Amino acid sequence: MADSAFFCTLSHEGVLAVRGADAGKFLQGQLTCNLNYLSDTQSSLGARCTQKGRMQSSFRILLEGDGVLLAMASELLEPQLADLKKYAVFSKSKLTDESTAWTRFGIDHGDAALNSLGLDLPADTDSVARHDGLIAIRVSPERAELWAAADQANSIKGKLSALLAEGDLNQWLLGQVRAGIGQVMPGTRELFIPQMLNLQAVGGVSFKKGCYTGQEIVARMQYLGKLKRRLYRVKLDASDLPEPGTQLFSPSHNSAIGEVVLAANAQNHIELLAVLQAEAAEGGDIHVGAIDGPPLHLLDLPYQLDRDREIQR
């Protein structure tokens, strides 16, 4: 179960590093999040968009050494790295793939294990604790990431194993689904604007930071638009896990009304995050893969959408 104490290796993501004197200034004009909010004790979610506001990647970002690290889906790292390098030519910043330099663990209900490593991690989401080269990040209530240099990985894993059961990546992703945190995957690259993943509701978009790539579209949607598609959490009584990007249908519509964002197996069912047309979601008659495909059932998200609160960031 996702609410039992366990740890697992986060093998599905890579680490993009941006280092150098201009790292922060360069990224401030590229990303949806405000790098001025980052500190040794604070991380953030974020995204990088196209000029049309479509997300090329989403990530967790944190300060490290002379720059920042971004954790994102492994398959997105190379194309995102190549694209960012085009804009960094005149910047005193160096962009590299540091995936092999780090080992990252997901820890669920395991604060005691973090404490044993000298990491006193606050309960507040996005908080960061550091000790002896280790980095812990609160990603949602009771869930944390632990970052360790690759040469520490075996030692840290042994210490975690002495205190926690070792789970699998599916368990970790189930916790992410239940936390309502969407993520751009290869099958959904450049498909969603940030608000479609509720990114503004989980601290991944700043509306006070000024210009960045795609900012005009994102800001217009927040201030002037009416969001017709957004992230929902749903349940599927089936055994075949749908891939991100799988289309969703409603019999009352002549075309797809949404896409799967992230899915994970739970006991006797599947739970997933999906971007859906609000009108279709309210109708409740939604199916996976085809109009006559397996039905979906709406579940609650653990947060509320609040435009006035969101624009304060």
N, C-alpha and C positions, 0 to 999 in steps of 0.2 A: 504493500500500500504506500501511497505517496506521503502519508503523514506519519510513517514510522521512521526511526532514526537510521540513516544509512549514508554511505558516501559512494561516489563513482567517479571514474575518470571522464572528463569532458572531451571526448575524442572527436566530436563533430564540428569543432570550431578551430580556427587558426587565429594567430595574433599578428596584426599589422602594427609596426612601430613607426612613429614619426618623431624624429629627434633633431635637435639643433636649435640655434638661437631664435629662429623664426617659426618654430614648430607650431606654437600656439596661435600666432598671428595668421599664419597660413591656413590652418584648419578652421579658424573662426569664420573665414569667408567661404568655407566649403560645407560645413556641417549644420544640422538643425539645432543642436544643443549649444549652450553657452559655455565656452571653455573657461570663462572667468569664474564660473561656479565651482570648478574643479579645485581640489586641494588634496593634501596628504590624507585627509579624513573624509573626502567626498568624491564619489564617482558619478557617472550619469549614463543613461541610455541616450541614444542618438541615431541619426540616419544621415546618409548622403543622398541627395536627390539630383535628378537631371534638371535642365532648365525648365522643364514642364512640371516639375514638382513630384516626379515619380521616383520612388526609392530604388537606388542601385544597391544599397546595403543598409542594414541596421546593425547596431553593435552596442557593447558596453565599453565605455572609455574611461581611462584613469591615468593619473600622472605617474610617471616612473622615470627616475634619473633625469636626463636632460631633455625629456620629451613626454610623449603619451603613448599608451598602448590601446589598441582597439581589438576586441574579440568579436569575430563574426563568423558566419558559416564558412567552412573551409573552402568550398568551391567558389565563393565570391571573392576571396582574398586576392587572387592573382589578377582578375580583371579590374578590381577596385584599385589595386596598387598601380597597375599600368595607367589607368585613367588619371589618378591623382598626380602621378609623376609628370604628366603633361603640363600641369598647372604650377608645379613646384620648381620649374626650371630656374626662375629668377629669385627663388627664396632660399635663405640659409637654413635649409632643412633637408634631412635625409630620410627617405622612405624605404623600409626593408620588411621582409617577411621574417618575423622572429618566432614562428610557430614552434620550431625545434628547440628554442632556448627556454621554453616554459612548459611545465606540466600543470594542468588545471584540474582541480577536483570540485565536484558538486557535493555539498554537504547539507543534508536535510535533517532538521531537529538535532543538530550536532554541536551546539555551542560549547558543551563541556569538552569535547575533543579539541575545539579551537582554543579554549582556555588552557588546555594542557600544553599547547604549543606556544603559549605566551601571547595569544591574540584575544584581547577583550573587545569583541565586536559589538557596537551598539545595536539596538533593535531597529533603529530607523533605517528604512530602505535607502539604498545607495551609499550608506556609510562604509568607511574603510578603516581597517586596523592593520598595522604593520609591526613586525617583530623579526629580527634576525634574518632578514632577507625574504620573509614570507609576507604575502598580502592576502587579507581576507576582505571580502566585499559582501555586504548584505544585499541580496537581489530581490527578496520579497520576504514577508514574515516567515521566520523559522528556516529560511533557506539562504545559503551562503556559497560563494565561490572561494576556493583557496588556491592561490597562485604560488608556485614554487619554481625556482630555477631548476632546469632539467637535471642537473647533477645532484639535486636534493630529492628527486622524485621518489626513488626507492625507499629512502629513509623515512620520508614523510608518509608514504603509503603504508609502511610497516607500522608506524605509530597510529595512524588512523584505524588500521585493521584491528589493533588491540582494543579499540574502544567502540567501534561501529561495525555493523554488518556492511559488507560490500554489496551494493546494489548494481543495477544496470542503467544504461543511458535512458531507456524507456521510462523508468521510474522518475528520473530527473525531469524529463520532458513533460511527464504527466503533471508534476508540480508546477511547471511553467505554464501549462495550459490552464490549470486551476487558478494561477495567479493572474491570468488574463494578459500575459505579456506576449504579444505577437512578435514575429521575427521574419525578416526577408530571407527566403531560401532560393536556390537556383531556379526552381519552377515558378517563382513569383517575382523575380527581378524585374524592376521597372513596371510593375503592375499596379502598385498602390501609392497613393499620396500618404503622408504620415498620419493624417486624421483617420484614414480608413483602418489603420491598425491601432487606433486609440493611443498613438504614441504621445500626443499632447497631454493625455490624461495620466501618464505614468512618468512624466518628467523628461521626456526625450525631445521636446521642442520648446525653444525660447522665442517669445514674441517681442522681446525687448532688446535683443542683441544687435539688431541691424541686419545688413544685407548678407546673404549667403546664396549659393547656387539653388535656385528653385524657390527662394524666399517669397517672391511676389505671389506665386500661386498658393503657397501654403498659408500666407497671411490673409489673402483674399478669401480663402475658404473659411478661415476662422472668424473673420470680422464681417464679411458680407454674404457668404454663401450659406446654403442649407445642405448639410452633409446627408446625402441620400444613401451612402454605403458606409458601414462601419463594422467594427469587430464584435462578434458574438461568441459566446461559449455554448457549445451544443454537445449532445450525447447521440451516439450512433449504436444501435443494437445490431452489430455485425462483427465479423471476425477479421475481415480484410481491411488493413490499415490504409486509408486513402492518402495519397501523396500530396504534398503542398502544390497548389495550383489546380487540383482536381475541381472540375466545375460542379456547381450545385444548381438545382432546378426547382421550379415550382410549376405545377400543372396550370396555374392561371396566367403564366407568362410564356411568351413564345421564344424566349432565349434564356441563357444562363443568368441567374440572379446573384451569383456569388462564387467564391473560390475557397478551398481549404487553405488555411495558413499553416497550421501545425496540428498534428494528431498524435495520440499516444494511447496505448492499451491500458485499460483499467480492469477491475474484476468484472468479468462477464459482459463488458461493453467497451466501447471506444469513446474517449472524450477528445474534442477538438476545438480549436479556434477557427473561425471562418469569417470572412468578410461577406456581408449579405446586404442586399437592398433592404432598407428599413421597412418599407411597405410589405415586402414579401415575408420578412421575418415576423412581423406582427400578424400576418395571416397564418403562420405556423405550419404550412404545408410545404415542407422543403425536403428534397431528395438528393442523394449523392450520385453523381455520374450520369444520371439520365432522369427524365421526368418520372419514370416508373422505378427508379432506383430505391435503395433502402432509405427509410425516412429518418430525419433528424428531429431531435427534441431539444428545445431551448433550455439552457441552464443559466443561473445567475452569474454575473461577473462580481469580483470582490471590490469593485470601486464604481463610482458614479461619474458620468460625464458632466462637467461643470464649466461652461465656457468662461464665466467671469473669473473663476479661480485659475483656469488654465492660462489666461492671457496675462496673469501677474508675473509669470516667469520671465 
